[in-house]
Amino acid sequence: MASKNNNRGPQRGGRNNQPDPITRWIVIGMVSLVVIIGAVFTIVSNKSSSNVALPPGASKEDGYGIVFNADKTPTINIWEDFQCPSCKRFEQTNGSKIYELIQQGKAKVVFNTLSFLGDESVVAGMGSGCAADQGKFLEYKKFLYDNQQEENSGTWTKPYIISMAATLGFDETKFAACLNTDKYRKWLTNLSDAGGKANINGTPTVVIDGTIIESDPQGINYYTPEGFNAQLVKYGIK
């Protein structure tokens, strides 16, 4: 399971110098200016994130994930990073079962795309939104896992992803325009924020009706069909 790194930077202390009155007022003025500017940027940032472009099927209420069978229960959230080797293993083991659940309408399935493993995860993640524009999110996702390279190997560039989309029968011109303009970059940021709020600390992570399915030491729950199906059965999914 790929894990996020939440390293804090070094904290540095200061000296107890006593500034003269003029210096004190200059410092106070500068601090006030910084506070005002910070407030402005906060407002602008919040506005931009709340007005982010969402791919078809994406739902704010579902952590900005792309939703299939929105009217069904229970809800299965799958948090993944397309560069994550464990996510590829999970897809190869359980992907067909998950697609079957979607096709048969047995559950609401939400794919939450994370991009914390580097720039290539960002490019691939933005591409998934562009694929959703053409109704081919699942085809795109499967193709990425089938052709996954080593993390940050330099393979998943925008030109490569665009050429790959052409082989899947996408409208290459529309896909390229979407990806090259970073149409869904802010969507990925919102997905990342939602993952933090949902306490997602690694990928893949499966959440069923708000309960995180824990990964056992042997990997049975995630990486064997029998183990994963047993988790589904607990929630009435067969």
Secondary structure, 3 states (H helix, E strand, C coil): CEECCCCCCCCCCCCCCCCCHHHHHHHHHHHHHHHHHHHHHHHHHHHHHHCCCCCCCEEHHHCCEEEECCCCCCEEEEEEECCCHHHHHHHHHHHHHHHHHHHCCCCEEEEEEECCCCHHHHHHHHHHHHHHHCCCHHHHHHHHHHCCCCCCCCCCCHHHHHHHHHHCCCCHHHHHHHHHCCCCHHHHHHHHHHHHHCCCCEECEEEECCEECCCCCCCHHHHCHHHHHHHHHCCCCC
